[in-house]
Amino acid sequence: MLASLTMACAPVSAQTANPYNGSVTTTKATPDVLPLSFDEAIRRGLEFNLALVNARYDLSSAEGQRLQNLQGIIPTVTGEAETGYHEINLAALGFKTNTLPLPPGTIVSPIAKVAVTDAQANVQWPILDLTAIDNYRAAKQQITSEAFQVRSVRSLVVLNVGTTYLQALAQASNIDNANSLLATDREVLRQAHDEHIAGTAANLDELRARVAVQQQEQVVIASENAFEKTKIALARQIGIAPEQKLQLTDPVPYADLTLLTLDEARSRAYRDRQDYQTLQYAVRAASLRRSAARAERLPILNSGGNYGVTGETTGLYHGTFIAAVGLNFPIFREAGQRGDVDIADAELKNQKAQLDDLRSRIEAQLRDSFFDIHTAQQLVTVARSNVDLATETLDQATQRFAAGVDDTLPVTQAQTQLAAAQDQLVNSLFQLNTAKLGLAQNLGILEYQFDTYLHGQP
């Protein structure tokens, strides 16, 4: 029993900085016990889990990057205005005062003092910049990739929260089984004590029964501790304060699952898996960024100009404007251009390698899921039979002890066998249900069909 509890608790006790184990807690704990169904746990996880919150921020960041790249292909309009008092040395600017048509004897200072006000609007418009255009197209593909990534994270949140909820249900079953066996142990101890007092049984039987009671009490304590820790972990994942008391309202689900063929599963996974779609759009974005890097060698066609007024602050103003079209040639920037292309090319190859690996991984994951479900269903069938047999064995051993035919040793042995059989059944049901969630995850449909896979047919 203790070994199975340790196995079931391993993911919960290994609490790290994994964002799937955290959440944005928005509600305070109440003194009441909060009922929590499987569906409600999933709903809260999809709203408050930290991994999903982070993914939404990443999507917002990608949208911001798209807007930044958009500015590189649309007009930029700025305005400026200034007023000031200027003292200008005309001689330094090439003006000769002695050449001015002035009356003889007139002395003109080469220093001019004037208050000038200037205001204008400027516009810059890159008419044709292939680098900026490809970067903008890449940013749009990246947004789509991030959107699929958000959906992929939602699916992983469902898997993580659902697995933790199923762990808690399994540990609740362990508590029930442990308490049931403890009640049997206490009844055997009572009978052994009475028979010892009556002189019909040896003191060894009472001692053996008392040891069995205390060992089973340890199992109950360990089971309750594991259960409470798992509920705390579940609360952390779905935005509930850790101190909030929870009551899980759903029973352990059990239903046989009719599997798809491998070809059908593979086709559905390639169509519906969000991580596969994420990498496909990431490859497209990387390809466009490589094109943008290569386009850095091409000339850029720009247009721009300004319109404004300039004049003395207290005098007349005159309109000014500039309208121009220019062509910029990158004559020599070889090291930077080669570096940009190499970086973009490496990113593209990396994304393609990840996509190729994911195709192979999808195939392996689907095959693993099929084996897991088939094996788990067989284990559940055998475990149920073992529980029935062990229960009958314990019942007969208890009756024989009560009739004075045997001592407490057969009862203790039968109880150990029943505890092991019950552990196997609880673990087998947990493995079957998590295998169903795993198959739905590997098909890319977990978020919308988790309930169907747990309780019905796909």
FITOR-566792 format. One line per 5 residues: number of its first residue (from 1); their letters; for each residue x, y, z of C-alpha. Coordinates in Angstrom, 2 decimals. Last residue first. Layout:
// residues N
NUM	A	X,Y,Z ~ ...
END
This chain:
// residues 458
458	PQGHL	-14.69,8.64,-28.99 ~ -16.80,6.36,-26.75 ~ -17.86,7.08,-23.24 ~ -16.85,8.20,-19.76 ~ -13.20,9.23,-19.80
453	YTDFQ	-12.85,9.70,-23.57 ~ -16.10,11.60,-23.84 ~ -15.24,13.87,-20.90 ~ -11.85,14.73,-22.36 ~ -13.42,15.61,-25.72
448	YELIG	-13.02,19.38,-26.15 ~ -9.66,20.08,-24.52 ~ -8.29,16.62,-25.34 ~ -8.70,16.80,-29.12 ~ -5.08,16.95,-30.34
443	LNQAL	-4.81,13.22,-31.03 ~ -1.88,12.87,-28.61 ~ -3.92,14.67,-25.95 ~ -6.90,12.37,-26.51 ~ -4.54,9.40,-26.18
438	GLKAT	-3.00,10.81,-23.00 ~ -6.42,11.43,-21.45 ~ -7.31,7.81,-22.13 ~ -3.95,6.65,-20.70 ~ -4.63,8.77,-17.61
433	NLQFL	-7.93,6.95,-17.15 ~ -6.43,3.49,-17.64 ~ -3.44,4.17,-15.38 ~ -5.70,5.45,-12.58 ~ -7.97,2.42,-12.94
428	SNVLQ	-4.94,0.12,-12.80 ~ -3.55,1.95,-9.76 ~ -6.78,1.59,-7.85 ~ -7.10,-2.07,-8.85 ~ -3.50,-2.87,-7.96
423	DQAAA	-3.84,-1.19,-4.59 ~ -7.02,-3.19,-3.90 ~ -5.19,-6.41,-4.74 ~ -2.26,-5.53,-2.46 ~ -4.61,-4.68,0.42
418	LQTQA	-6.54,-7.92,-0.18 ~ -3.34,-10.00,-0.07 ~ -2.23,-8.31,3.13 ~ -5.68,-8.99,4.63 ~ -5.46,-12.64,3.73
413	QTVPL	-2.06,-12.92,5.43 ~ -3.32,-11.20,8.55 ~ -6.41,-13.42,8.70 ~ -4.30,-16.53,8.14 ~ -2.11,-15.47,11.10
408	TDDVG	-5.01,-14.68,13.46 ~ -5.50,-18.26,14.72 ~ -7.51,-20.96,12.99 ~ -10.56,-23.16,13.77 ~ -11.83,-21.01,16.65
403	AAFRQ	-15.10,-20.17,14.91 ~ -14.18,-16.47,14.80 ~ -10.83,-17.41,13.29 ~ -12.51,-19.56,10.63 ~ -14.96,-16.73,9.86
398	TAQDL	-12.11,-14.22,9.46 ~ -10.21,-16.57,7.15 ~ -13.36,-17.09,5.05 ~ -13.98,-13.37,4.71 ~ -10.34,-12.69,3.94
393	TETAL	-10.33,-15.27,1.14 ~ -13.59,-13.90,-0.29 ~ -12.15,-10.40,-0.36 ~ -8.93,-11.70,-1.96 ~ -10.91,-13.44,-4.71
388	DVNSR	-13.06,-10.40,-5.46 ~ -10.06,-8.08,-5.37 ~ -8.11,-10.38,-7.69 ~ -10.99,-10.45,-10.19 ~ -11.13,-6.66,-10.23
383	AVTVL	-7.34,-6.53,-10.71 ~ -7.48,-8.91,-13.69 ~ -10.07,-6.79,-15.48 ~ -8.30,-3.55,-14.59 ~ -4.97,-4.93,-15.83
378	QQATH	-6.52,-5.90,-19.17 ~ -7.91,-2.38,-19.65 ~ -4.54,-0.92,-18.65 ~ -2.69,-3.02,-21.23 ~ -4.94,-2.00,-24.13
373	IDFFS	-4.90,1.64,-23.02 ~ -1.11,1.78,-22.64 ~ -0.43,-0.07,-25.89 ~ -2.65,2.29,-27.88 ~ -1.13,5.30,-26.14
368	DRLQA	2.42,4.11,-26.93 ~ 1.50,3.69,-30.61 ~ 0.05,7.19,-30.70 ~ 3.10,8.63,-28.96 ~ 5.51,6.93,-31.36
363	EIRSR	3.72,8.23,-34.48 ~ 3.42,11.71,-32.98 ~ 7.14,11.63,-32.12 ~ 8.08,10.85,-35.73 ~ 6.07,13.81,-36.98
358	LDDLQ	7.46,15.91,-34.13 ~ 11.03,15.13,-35.15 ~ 10.37,16.38,-38.68 ~ 8.84,19.57,-37.27 ~ 11.79,20.09,-34.91
353	AKQNK	14.22,19.66,-37.80 ~ 12.25,22.15,-39.88 ~ 12.36,24.69,-37.06 ~ 16.12,24.27,-36.66 ~ 16.71,24.56,-40.40
348	LEADA	14.73,27.81,-40.45 ~ 16.61,29.23,-37.46 ~ 19.95,28.34,-39.03 ~ 18.96,30.08,-42.26 ~ 17.88,33.21,-40.39
343	IDVDG	21.19,33.37,-38.50 ~ 23.24,32.70,-41.64 ~ 21.31,35.33,-43.61 ~ 21.78,37.98,-40.90 ~ 25.50,37.18,-40.64
338	RQGAE	25.97,37.39,-44.40 ~ 24.30,40.80,-44.45 ~ 26.32,42.10,-41.50 ~ 29.65,40.95,-42.95 ~ 28.88,42.22,-46.45
333	RFIPF	27.67,45.71,-45.69 ~ 28.96,47.32,-48.85 ~ 26.92,49.17,-51.45 ~ 23.46,48.90,-49.91 ~ 21.68,51.14,-52.44
328	NLGVA	19.03,53.62,-51.35 ~ 16.65,55.00,-54.00 ~ 14.96,58.30,-53.31 ~ 11.73,60.08,-54.08 ~ 11.27,63.68,-52.98
323	AIFTG	8.70,66.30,-52.06 ~ 9.89,69.25,-50.01 ~ 7.82,72.17,-48.79 ~ 8.05,75.72,-47.50 ~ 5.34,78.31,-46.84
318	HYLGT	6.34,81.85,-45.98 ~ 5.78,83.74,-42.79 ~ 5.82,87.52,-42.38 ~ 6.90,89.30,-39.24 ~ 6.79,89.00,-35.48
313	TEGTV	8.38,85.55,-35.25 ~ 10.34,86.02,-38.40 ~ 9.57,83.34,-40.92 ~ 9.13,79.69,-41.73 ~ 6.02,77.69,-42.66
308	GYNGG	5.59,74.00,-43.21 ~ 5.43,71.06,-45.60 ~ 7.58,67.97,-45.59 ~ 8.82,65.24,-47.83 ~ 9.18,61.57,-48.31
303	SNLIP	9.55,58.70,-50.70 ~ 11.71,55.62,-50.43 ~ 12.68,52.83,-52.82 ~ 15.05,50.37,-51.14 ~ 17.83,48.64,-53.08
298	LREAR	18.38,44.89,-52.69 ~ 21.13,43.29,-50.58 ~ 18.90,43.25,-47.46 ~ 16.54,40.99,-49.44 ~ 18.47,37.93,-48.25
293	AASRR	17.60,38.70,-44.63 ~ 13.93,39.20,-45.50 ~ 13.86,35.87,-47.32 ~ 15.34,34.23,-44.23 ~ 12.66,35.91,-42.10
288	LSAAR	10.03,34.57,-44.51 ~ 11.31,31.02,-44.08 ~ 11.35,31.42,-40.29 ~ 7.70,32.52,-40.32 ~ 6.72,29.55,-42.50
283	VAYQL	8.59,27.16,-40.21 ~ 6.85,28.69,-37.17 ~ 3.52,28.18,-38.95 ~ 4.20,24.46,-39.27 ~ 5.61,24.31,-35.74
278	TQYDQ	2.42,25.66,-34.18 ~ 0.22,23.42,-36.34 ~ 2.03,20.36,-34.99 ~ 1.78,21.70,-31.43 ~ -1.96,22.20,-31.93
273	RDRYA	-2.68,18.63,-32.92 ~ -5.88,18.51,-34.99 ~ -5.05,17.54,-38.57 ~ -1.82,15.62,-38.10 ~ -3.37,13.94,-35.05
268	RSRAE	-6.55,13.01,-36.94 ~ -4.58,11.35,-39.75 ~ -2.42,9.43,-37.27 ~ -5.47,8.25,-35.31 ~ -7.23,7.06,-38.44
263	DLTLL	-4.12,5.19,-39.59 ~ -3.68,3.64,-36.14 ~ -7.24,2.37,-36.14 ~ -9.49,4.02,-33.62 ~ -9.87,2.49,-30.18
258	TLDAY	-13.10,1.50,-28.48 ~ -12.75,2.59,-24.88 ~ -14.10,0.68,-21.91 ~ -15.54,2.87,-19.19 ~ -14.46,3.75,-15.66
253	PVPDT	-14.54,7.11,-13.95 ~ -13.47,7.42,-10.29 ~ -16.32,9.29,-8.62 ~ -16.88,13.05,-9.03 ~ -17.55,15.38,-6.09
248	LQLKQ	-14.05,16.19,-4.90 ~ -14.42,18.17,-1.67 ~ -11.97,21.00,-1.20 ~ -10.84,23.02,1.82 ~ -9.19,26.32,0.81
243	EPAIG	-5.72,26.75,2.34 ~ -4.00,26.44,-1.05 ~ -6.05,29.38,-2.45 ~ -7.79,28.34,-5.65 ~ -6.43,29.39,-9.04
238	IQRAL	-6.63,26.10,-10.89 ~ -3.13,24.63,-10.61 ~ -2.55,25.68,-7.01 ~ -5.83,24.05,-5.94 ~ -4.76,20.79,-7.57
233	AIKTK	-1.44,20.86,-5.70 ~ -3.29,21.45,-2.42 ~ -5.66,18.59,-3.25 ~ -2.65,16.35,-3.90 ~ -1.18,17.25,-0.53
228	EFANE	-4.44,16.38,1.23 ~ -4.64,12.97,-0.47 ~ -1.01,12.09,0.29 ~ -1.53,12.90,3.98 ~ -4.77,10.88,4.12
223	SAIVV	-3.04,7.87,2.59 ~ -0.07,8.10,4.97 ~ -2.39,8.27,7.99 ~ -4.49,5.35,6.75 ~ -1.38,3.23,6.10
218	QEQQQ	-0.06,3.99,9.56 ~ -3.39,2.94,11.05 ~ -3.04,-0.32,9.10 ~ 0.28,-1.01,10.78 ~ -1.26,-0.27,14.16
213	VAVRA	-4.15,-2.61,13.60 ~ -1.90,-5.42,12.31 ~ 0.34,-5.07,15.38 ~ -2.73,-5.39,17.63 ~ -3.86,-8.55,15.81
208	RLEDL	-0.45,-10.17,16.26 ~ -0.44,-9.27,19.93 ~ -3.92,-10.69,20.39 ~ -3.01,-13.92,18.61 ~ 0.21,-14.22,20.60
203	NAATG	-1.77,-14.01,23.87 ~ -3.11,-17.46,23.06 ~ -6.79,-18.15,22.50 ~ -9.57,-19.86,24.48 ~ -8.65,-18.38,27.85
198	AIHED	-11.72,-16.14,28.06 ~ -9.48,-13.06,28.26 ~ -7.58,-14.30,25.23 ~ -10.82,-15.00,23.40 ~ -12.08,-11.48,24.12
193	HAQRL	-8.78,-9.93,23.02 ~ -8.69,-11.97,19.82 ~ -12.29,-11.00,19.04 ~ -11.59,-7.30,19.59 ~ -8.39,-7.50,17.56
188	VERDT	-10.25,-9.16,14.68 ~ -12.83,-6.36,14.80 ~ -10.07,-3.77,14.82 ~ -8.39,-5.37,11.84 ~ -11.66,-5.42,9.88
183	ALLSN	-12.23,-1.73,10.60 ~ -8.66,-1.01,9.52 ~ -9.28,-2.91,6.27 ~ -12.24,-0.66,5.52 ~ -10.25,2.41,6.50
178	ANDIN	-7.45,1.44,4.13 ~ -9.87,0.80,1.27 ~ -11.57,4.16,1.78 ~ -8.22,5.95,2.03 ~ -6.93,4.22,-1.09
173	SAQAL	-10.08,5.29,-2.92 ~ -9.41,8.90,-1.88 ~ -5.85,8.43,-3.19 ~ -7.20,7.36,-6.57 ~ -9.58,10.32,-6.64
168	AQLYT	-6.71,12.68,-5.84 ~ -4.61,11.20,-8.60 ~ -7.55,11.58,-11.00 ~ -7.74,15.30,-10.13 ~ -3.98,15.62,-10.70
163	TGVNL	-4.26,13.92,-14.08 ~ -7.14,16.17,-15.11 ~ -5.26,19.31,-14.09 ~ -2.19,18.29,-16.10 ~ -4.06,17.04,-19.15
158	VVLSR	-6.44,20.01,-19.25 ~ -3.48,22.37,-18.84 ~ -1.68,20.54,-21.65 ~ -4.67,21.10,-23.94 ~ -4.78,24.80,-23.07
153	VSRVQ	-1.02,24.99,-23.74 ~ -1.59,23.61,-27.24 ~ -4.35,26.14,-27.83 ~ -2.00,28.94,-26.79 ~ 0.65,27.50,-29.09
148	FAEST	-1.87,27.56,-31.94 ~ -2.26,31.30,-31.36 ~ 1.53,31.67,-31.12 ~ 1.94,30.08,-34.57 ~ -0.76,32.33,-36.01
143	IQQKA	1.05,35.34,-34.54 ~ 4.33,34.07,-35.97 ~ 2.80,33.88,-39.45 ~ 1.83,37.55,-39.16 ~ 5.35,38.43,-37.95
138	ARYND	6.84,36.63,-40.96 ~ 4.67,38.70,-43.31 ~ 5.93,41.86,-41.60 ~ 9.54,40.72,-41.87 ~ 8.97,39.92,-45.54
133	IATLD	7.65,43.45,-46.21 ~ 10.46,45.12,-44.25 ~ 13.12,43.23,-46.19 ~ 11.35,43.84,-49.49 ~ 11.38,47.62,-49.02
128	LIPWQ	9.34,49.28,-51.77 ~ 7.49,52.55,-51.24 ~ 9.11,53.29,-47.89 ~ 7.08,56.34,-46.83 ~ 8.43,59.24,-44.80
123	VNAQA	6.27,62.27,-43.98 ~ 7.21,65.49,-42.25 ~ 4.97,68.27,-40.95 ~ 6.42,71.73,-40.46 ~ 6.76,74.67,-38.09
118	DTVAV	9.49,77.38,-37.93 ~ 9.65,80.57,-35.90 ~ 12.62,82.93,-36.16 ~ 13.66,85.87,-33.99 ~ 16.47,87.78,-35.71
113	KAIPS	19.88,89.28,-34.94 ~ 22.30,89.84,-37.80 ~ 26.06,90.33,-37.27 ~ 27.95,91.63,-40.30 ~ 27.20,95.18,-39.11
108	VITGP	26.33,97.63,-41.84 ~ 27.94,101.09,-41.92 ~ 26.44,103.53,-44.36 ~ 29.03,105.99,-45.63 ~ 27.82,105.85,-49.17
103	PLPLT	24.14,104.88,-49.52 ~ 23.52,101.13,-49.70 ~ 23.45,98.72,-52.64 ~ 25.07,95.72,-50.77 ~ 28.54,94.74,-51.92
98	NTKFG	30.28,96.05,-48.78 ~ 28.18,93.77,-46.59 ~ 29.75,90.64,-48.09 ~ 27.65,87.50,-47.29 ~ 29.63,84.26,-47.22
93	LAALN	28.07,82.51,-44.20 ~ 30.89,83.61,-41.92 ~ 30.30,87.18,-43.05 ~ 26.64,86.88,-42.11 ~ 27.42,86.02,-38.50
88	IEHYG	23.99,85.06,-37.18 ~ 22.38,85.77,-33.81 ~ 19.19,83.70,-33.52 ~ 16.26,84.07,-31.14 ~ 14.08,81.01,-31.11
83	TEAEG	10.91,79.27,-32.17 ~ 10.44,75.62,-32.89 ~ 7.92,73.29,-34.46 ~ 7.94,69.64,-35.40 ~ 5.50,67.15,-36.80
78	TVTPI	5.88,63.50,-37.67 ~ 4.20,61.23,-40.19 ~ 5.43,57.71,-40.86 ~ 3.93,56.07,-43.92 ~ 3.45,52.28,-43.96
73	IGQLN	5.97,49.51,-44.64 ~ 8.25,49.65,-41.55 ~ 5.36,50.48,-39.24 ~ 3.96,47.02,-39.97 ~ 7.04,45.47,-38.37
68	QLRQG	6.27,47.16,-35.06 ~ 2.61,46.16,-35.35 ~ 3.58,42.53,-35.92 ~ 5.90,42.62,-32.90 ~ 3.02,43.87,-30.75
63	EASSL	0.88,40.98,-31.93 ~ 3.69,38.59,-31.01 ~ 3.83,40.15,-27.54 ~ 0.09,39.67,-27.12 ~ 0.53,36.00,-28.05
58	DYRAN	3.33,35.66,-25.50 ~ 1.05,37.22,-22.88 ~ -1.62,34.62,-23.68 ~ 0.98,31.87,-23.28 ~ 1.98,33.23,-19.86
53	VLALN	-1.66,33.11,-18.67 ~ -1.91,29.58,-20.02 ~ 1.16,28.44,-18.10 ~ -0.11,30.22,-14.97 ~ -3.41,28.34,-14.80
48	FELGR	-6.32,30.74,-14.11 ~ -8.98,30.37,-16.79 ~ -8.29,27.00,-18.37 ~ -7.56,25.59,-14.91 ~ -10.86,26.92,-13.61
43	RIAED	-12.78,25.16,-16.36 ~ -10.83,21.91,-15.87 ~ -11.52,21.91,-12.12 ~ -15.18,22.67,-12.80 ~ -15.42,19.70,-15.19
38	FSLPL	-13.85,17.33,-12.66 ~ -16.18,18.50,-9.93 ~ -15.19,20.62,-6.95 ~ -17.27,21.19,-3.84 ~ -15.74,23.97,-1.70
33	VDPTA	-15.78,23.25,2.04 ~ -16.74,26.40,3.92 ~ -14.28,28.54,5.88 ~ -13.53,30.58,2.75 ~ -10.20,30.98,0.96
28	KTTTV	-9.61,34.13,-1.06 ~ -10.23,34.34,-4.78 ~ -8.02,35.49,-7.65 ~ -5.09,33.10,-7.52 ~ -3.12,33.31,-10.76
23	SGNYP	-1.88,29.78,-11.23 ~ 1.00,27.41,-10.67 ~ 1.83,23.76,-11.36 ~ 1.63,24.27,-15.13 ~ 4.16,27.10,-14.71
18	NATQA	6.88,24.56,-13.73 ~ 8.85,26.31,-10.99 ~ 9.09,23.02,-9.16 ~ 6.80,20.77,-7.09 ~ 8.09,17.22,-7.22
13	SVPAC	5.71,16.14,-4.45 ~ 2.76,16.18,-6.83 ~ 4.35,14.16,-9.63 ~ 5.52,11.48,-7.12 ~ 2.26,11.12,-5.21
8	AMTLS	0.91,8.12,-7.06 ~ 4.15,6.22,-6.83 ~ 4.55,6.91,-3.11 ~ 0.98,5.78,-2.50 ~ 1.63,2.57,-4.40
3	ALM	4.65,1.80,-2.24 ~ 2.72,2.51,0.96 ~ 0.00,0.00,0.00
END
